[in-house]
Amino acid sequence: MEFIDLKTQYAKLKPRIDARIHAVLDHGQFMMGPEVAQLEQCLAARTGTRYCIACSSGTDALLMALMALGIGPGDEVVTSPFTFVATAETIRLLGAQPVFVDIDARTYNLDAKLLQAAITPRTRAIVPVSLYGQCAEMDAINEVAALHGLPVIEDAAQSFGATYRGRPSCSLSTIGCTSFFPSKPLGCYGDGGACFTQDETLARRMQQIRVHGQDRKYRHPLLGINGRLDTLQASVLLAKLEIFDMEIVNRLRIGALYTELLREVVTTPCVEPYNTCVYAQYTIQVGDRTGFREQLKAEGIPTAVHYPVPLHLQPAFASPGVGRGSFPQAEAAAERVVSLPMHPYLSADDQRRIAQAVREAAAGVLSAGRS
Ligand SMILES: Cc1ncc(COP(=O)(O)O)c(C=O)c1O
């Protein structure tokens, strides 16, 4: 059994993906070829945004968004400590300081109630993360941001395809950033990402930043990066978009079945009633995680931990006065979370087998804890 099965997806899409890849090989425009613009149009339409700027990864999407907002040394950017490293890494790369706010223990997303207290005169932006495929509490976050005139970047690397109160992830704030890493809900066959915005000035800036800050060949009004998405990856994404809606339906069904099978046994994901979650990860909580994972491994069931160490406890983000105990919900989650196999082609039979193994492992872990 695979944790994420990309082979079944490829088998299903092979003629379409192969044809699209061959079309690129034939026309030979490997950088910024016509498929990139076509993809941007499709993604903008899907998310209801005016501008989509495809780029080289989710990390670069965040970097380009922060750069377009002019984030730099001395600035503070408020974000979640319970996320993939790229969220805070990009802030630090620009010389700014990530200021962490603890998460809501139920959803693992930034706790909007704690946001106000983290804002200082140096705050320049807020970067909520829509973790595991469920959007953060964006309306409440946008409200606090508006009070202070701050832009909001949704780190939607894991939530492309999800909706929040009926609106698509990536369209919910000043800029939305996503990732097309192969294992993401919409993934290519290498690195890829995109920024989304309604704001023309920011869009133009991100387009420039993506190509070394140039507005025309060899003229560089801005500092930029090499942040282009290559045409082959765009062609793969165009093929995958053709069945993405069907895959989302599968993801919702598979997530719901997992929850039905496991809710009495372990802590299952809490999806807010106004959200749809695309389950980039199906993440549960258990007690003795190491023992639990070993038992599942012995049954041939792979698991993963997203993420074992909250970012405020990572050496790279060490900050005076911030240590163990600073963000108790993030720390507790980091000790207990474990993700189960999740992809749109997971069969109900496999899910039942996984659920049975989870039940046995959880019971074993519990009785070991009592003895
Ligand atoms: C929450 C989050 N932010 C940012 C990223 C970075 O995306 P990429 O790996 O495409 O650079 C990821 C990818 O794992 C992520 O999960």
The ligand as a Tripos MOL2 file, in Angstrom:
@<TRIPOS>MOLECULE
LIG
   16    16     1     0     0
SMALL
NO_CHARGES

@<TRIPOS>ATOM
      1 C1          1.9200   24.5120    4.3350 C.3       1 LIG1
      2 C2          2.9740   24.4950    3.2730 C.ar      1 LIG1
      3 N1          3.5450   25.6570    2.8860 N.ar      1 LIG1
      4 C3          4.4750   25.7050    1.9270 C.ar      1 LIG1
      5 C4          4.9000   24.5600    1.2820 C.ar      1 LIG1
      6 C5          5.9790   24.6670    0.2540 C.3       1 LIG1
      7 O1          5.6140   24.1660   -0.9900 O.3       1 LIG1
      8 P1          6.7190   23.5610   -1.9780 P.3       1 LIG1
      9 O2          7.1670   22.2520   -1.4190 O.co2     1 LIG1
     10 O3          6.0050   23.4330   -3.2820 O.co2     1 LIG1
     11 O4          7.8410   24.5340   -2.0570 O.co2     1 LIG1
     12 C6          4.3400   23.3270    1.6340 C.ar      1 LIG1
     13 C7          4.7830   22.0930    0.9660 C.2       1 LIG1
     14 O5          4.8840   21.0480    1.5520 O.2       1 LIG1
     15 C8          3.3450   23.2900    2.6620 C.ar      1 LIG1
     16 O6          2.7990   22.1410    3.0340 O.3       1 LIG1
@<TRIPOS>BOND
     1     1     2 1
     2     2     3 ar
     3     2    15 ar
     4     3     4 ar
     5     4     5 ar
     6     5     6 1
     7     5    12 ar
     8     6     7 1
     9     7     8 1
    10     8     9 2
    11     8    10 1
    12     8    11 1
    13    12    13 1
    14    12    15 ar
    15    13    14 2
    16    15    16 1
@<TRIPOS>SUBSTRUCTURE
     1 LIG1         1 GROUP 0 **** ****
